[in-house]
Amino acid sequence: MKTLLSILFTITICSATRAQSADKVLARVKYNFTHVRDTNQRNNPYTETMLLVIGKNASIFTSLTSLERNLDLPKARQAPGAPFKPINPTDIYFFAKENKLISRERFMNAYYLIDEANQKINWKIAKDTITISGIKCRKATTYFKGRNWIAWFAPELPFQSGPWKLNGLPGLIIQANDDKNEVIFEFAGIDNLKKENLKPEELELSKIYEKSFFYNPEIALQKDAKATNRAEFDKILELYRQDPTGFVSAATGTPKNRVFMGSSMTGVSHNITNNPIELPEKK
């Protein structure tokens, strides 16, 4: 485990990452996310509700399902005895001016900020139009991360952000899917940011949401997170997979015979993924 300790000590707060300035929140958009993770169970796709928080230049994409679970909201609680449902563990920052992506990952009760490679997307904008929930949208297509994508964006909403890593269009991406409909992001509404227009029950609920990092008035990188790169973070995950008990012992200083590793209450992993969102690029 000397390798693990060496990696952990070399991961520090990176000034280059911190250079991204805070951005005032202008909108919060919800999406219903559907993903055929297991191609052997196409009729039982993974589903989750996602949240895109947008500013003039910055945005952050996260799991609303996870956020509501952490806030212990009744609608997010699972039925007693139901299999534990995993949630998306990665948050994605996008900075439009710099065309920069930074992933925020949680592992072993610590957060990591990971600089991603330049992700400029080659969109082809078509003449096709459609109205989604009263929002006029225009069609765009691209090949990105091993999939052919179809997106509908709103020119009247001048944000370059969208769900997941999809971005760079002259308008907010309202809806997107790949051409096989294995990955779908469906528009599920925009939050009302003006509290004076909220009903009493909505105002009370908004106070609960404000406890979350994602309901701050500004979009900013987490100050106490550790900055690293994807290769180093993947090394950490691989070491954990090889020897979970030894990893926890080395990272925490706890003797191996006193490390307790939990297991699924149902005996089912619920994590079969043979069809990730990102596929190998065609050459």
Secondary structure, DSSP 8 states (H G I E B T S, - for coil): -HHHHHHHHH-B--HHHHTS--EE--EEEEEEEEE---GGGTTS-EEEEEEEEE-SSEEEEEEHHHHHHHTT-GGG---TT--------EEEEEETTTTEEEEEEEETTEEEEEE--------EEEEEEEEETTEEEEEEEEEETTEEEEEEEETTS-----STT---SSSEEEEEEETTSSEEEEEEEE----GGGS-HHHHHHHHHHTTSGGGSSEE---TT-EEEEHHHHHHHHHHHHH-HHHHHHHHH---GGG------TTS------SS-SS-----
